[in-house]
Amino acid sequence: MAGEAWMMRLTTVMLAVLMLAGCGRVGPPRPPGPPEAVTFPRAYPAPPPMPVEGETIRR
């Protein structure tokens, strides 16, 4: 029985390692397409300033 549990644990670990080994690519992420056609990353606009205490928010 102990041999079966050890073999099952080993099989599970090997399967997990093989599945995780195929995830992703080596190196930093690169956007798809030619560099001149890439439109991102872009900076997000700054959020509106926080209201001062006692000031109402106008929308």
PyMOL CGO cylinders between C-alpha atoms (Angstrom):
from pymol import cmd
from pymol.cgo import CYLINDER

trace = [
    CYLINDER, 0.00, 0.00, 0.00, 2.75, 2.47, 0.87, 0.3, 1, 1, 1, 1, 1, 1,
    CYLINDER, 2.75, 2.47, 0.87, 4.38, 1.78, -2.50, 0.3, 1, 1, 1, 1, 1, 1,
    CYLINDER, 4.38, 1.78, -2.50, 1.16, 2.59, -4.33, 0.3, 1, 1, 1, 1, 1, 1,
    CYLINDER, 1.16, 2.59, -4.33, 0.72, 5.91, -2.53, 0.3, 1, 1, 1, 1, 1, 1,
    CYLINDER, 0.72, 5.91, -2.53, 4.33, 6.86, -3.28, 0.3, 1, 1, 1, 1, 1, 1,
    CYLINDER, 4.33, 6.86, -3.28, 3.89, 5.98, -6.95, 0.3, 1, 1, 1, 1, 1, 1,
    CYLINDER, 3.89, 5.98, -6.95, 0.63, 7.97, -7.17, 0.3, 1, 1, 1, 1, 1, 1,
    CYLINDER, 0.63, 7.97, -7.17, 2.27, 10.99, -5.53, 0.3, 1, 1, 1, 1, 1, 1,
    CYLINDER, 2.27, 10.99, -5.53, 5.24, 10.76, -7.91, 0.3, 1, 1, 1, 1, 1, 1,
    CYLINDER, 5.24, 10.76, -7.91, 2.95, 10.47, -10.92, 0.3, 1, 1, 1, 1, 1, 1,
    CYLINDER, 2.95, 10.47, -10.92, 0.93, 13.51, -9.80, 0.3, 1, 1, 1, 1, 1, 1,
    CYLINDER, 0.93, 13.51, -9.80, 4.06, 15.61, -9.29, 0.3, 1, 1, 1, 1, 1, 1,
    CYLINDER, 4.06, 15.61, -9.29, 5.50, 14.56, -12.66, 0.3, 1, 1, 1, 1, 1, 1,
    CYLINDER, 5.50, 14.56, -12.66, 2.23, 15.40, -14.41, 0.3, 1, 1, 1, 1, 1, 1,
    CYLINDER, 2.23, 15.40, -14.41, 2.10, 18.83, -12.73, 0.3, 1, 1, 1, 1, 1, 1,
    CYLINDER, 2.10, 18.83, -12.73, 5.72, 19.57, -13.68, 0.3, 1, 1, 1, 1, 1, 1,
    CYLINDER, 5.72, 19.57, -13.68, 5.12, 18.57, -17.30, 0.3, 1, 1, 1, 1, 1, 1,
    CYLINDER, 5.12, 18.57, -17.30, 1.98, 20.71, -17.52, 0.3, 1, 1, 1, 1, 1, 1,
    CYLINDER, 1.98, 20.71, -17.52, 3.67, 23.75, -16.01, 0.3, 1, 1, 1, 1, 1, 1,
    CYLINDER, 3.67, 23.75, -16.01, 6.78, 23.33, -18.16, 0.3, 1, 1, 1, 1, 1, 1,
    CYLINDER, 6.78, 23.33, -18.16, 4.75, 24.07, -21.30, 0.3, 1, 1, 1, 1, 1, 1,
    CYLINDER, 4.75, 24.07, -21.30, 3.33, 27.35, -19.99, 0.3, 1, 1, 1, 1, 1, 1,
    CYLINDER, 3.33, 27.35, -19.99, 4.73, 30.58, -21.36, 0.3, 1, 1, 1, 1, 1, 1,
    CYLINDER, 4.73, 30.58, -21.36, 7.80, 31.33, -23.40, 0.3, 1, 1, 1, 1, 1, 1,
    CYLINDER, 7.80, 31.33, -23.40, 11.36, 32.07, -22.49, 0.3, 1, 1, 1, 1, 1, 1,
    CYLINDER, 11.36, 32.07, -22.49, 12.29, 35.73, -22.23, 0.3, 1, 1, 1, 1, 1, 1,
    CYLINDER, 12.29, 35.73, -22.23, 10.44, 38.96, -21.56, 0.3, 1, 1, 1, 1, 1, 1,
    CYLINDER, 10.44, 38.96, -21.56, 6.92, 39.42, -22.96, 0.3, 1, 1, 1, 1, 1, 1,
    CYLINDER, 6.92, 39.42, -22.96, 6.76, 41.06, -26.38, 0.3, 1, 1, 1, 1, 1, 1,
    CYLINDER, 6.76, 41.06, -26.38, 3.67, 42.50, -28.06, 0.3, 1, 1, 1, 1, 1, 1,
    CYLINDER, 3.67, 42.50, -28.06, 2.60, 40.76, -31.27, 0.3, 1, 1, 1, 1, 1, 1,
    CYLINDER, 2.60, 40.76, -31.27, 3.25, 42.32, -34.64, 0.3, 1, 1, 1, 1, 1, 1,
    CYLINDER, 3.25, 42.32, -34.64, 5.95, 44.53, -36.11, 0.3, 1, 1, 1, 1, 1, 1,
    CYLINDER, 5.95, 44.53, -36.11, 7.37, 47.20, -33.76, 0.3, 1, 1, 1, 1, 1, 1,
    CYLINDER, 7.37, 47.20, -33.76, 6.05, 50.10, -35.86, 0.3, 1, 1, 1, 1, 1, 1,
    CYLINDER, 6.05, 50.10, -35.86, 2.47, 48.77, -35.62, 0.3, 1, 1, 1, 1, 1, 1,
    CYLINDER, 2.47, 48.77, -35.62, 2.49, 48.28, -31.83, 0.3, 1, 1, 1, 1, 1, 1,
    CYLINDER, 2.49, 48.28, -31.83, 0.31, 50.92, -30.14, 0.3, 1, 1, 1, 1, 1, 1,
    CYLINDER, 0.31, 50.92, -30.14, 0.87, 49.88, -26.55, 0.3, 1, 1, 1, 1, 1, 1,
    CYLINDER, 0.87, 49.88, -26.55, 2.06, 50.25, -23.84, 0.3, 1, 1, 1, 1, 1, 1,
    CYLINDER, 2.06, 50.25, -23.84, 0.41, 53.59, -23.35, 0.3, 1, 1, 1, 1, 1, 1,
    CYLINDER, 0.41, 53.59, -23.35, 0.29, 55.61, -20.18, 0.3, 1, 1, 1, 1, 1, 1,
    CYLINDER, 0.29, 55.61, -20.18, -3.08, 55.84, -18.51, 0.3, 1, 1, 1, 1, 1, 1,
    CYLINDER, -3.08, 55.84, -18.51, -4.41, 59.33, -17.79, 0.3, 1, 1, 1, 1, 1, 1,
    CYLINDER, -4.41, 59.33, -17.79, -3.89, 60.57, -14.28, 0.3, 1, 1, 1, 1, 1, 1,
    CYLINDER, -3.89, 60.57, -14.28, -6.89, 60.13, -11.97, 0.3, 1, 1, 1, 1, 1, 1,
    CYLINDER, -6.89, 60.13, -11.97, -8.70, 63.26, -10.85, 0.3, 1, 1, 1, 1, 1, 1,
    CYLINDER, -8.70, 63.26, -10.85, -7.31, 64.80, -7.67, 0.3, 1, 1, 1, 1, 1, 1,
    CYLINDER, -7.31, 64.80, -7.67, -8.86, 63.80, -4.38, 0.3, 1, 1, 1, 1, 1, 1,
    CYLINDER, -8.86, 63.80, -4.38, -11.34, 66.36, -3.02, 0.3, 1, 1, 1, 1, 1, 1,
    CYLINDER, -11.34, 66.36, -3.02, -10.24, 68.53, -0.14, 0.3, 1, 1, 1, 1, 1, 1,
    CYLINDER, -10.24, 68.53, -0.14, -12.05, 67.88, 3.13, 0.3, 1, 1, 1, 1, 1, 1,
    CYLINDER, -12.05, 67.88, 3.13, -15.36, 69.74, 3.10, 0.3, 1, 1, 1, 1, 1, 1,
    CYLINDER, -15.36, 69.74, 3.10, -15.40, 70.15, -0.68, 0.3, 1, 1, 1, 1, 1, 1,
    CYLINDER, -15.40, 70.15, -0.68, -18.19, 68.59, -2.74, 0.3, 1, 1, 1, 1, 1, 1,
    CYLINDER, -18.19, 68.59, -2.74, -17.54, 66.51, -5.84, 0.3, 1, 1, 1, 1, 1, 1,
    CYLINDER, -17.54, 66.51, -5.84, -18.84, 68.11, -9.06, 0.3, 1, 1, 1, 1, 1, 1,
    CYLINDER, -18.84, 68.11, -9.06, -19.60, 65.89, -12.02, 0.3, 1, 1, 1, 1, 1, 1,
]
cmd.load_cgo(trace, "trace")
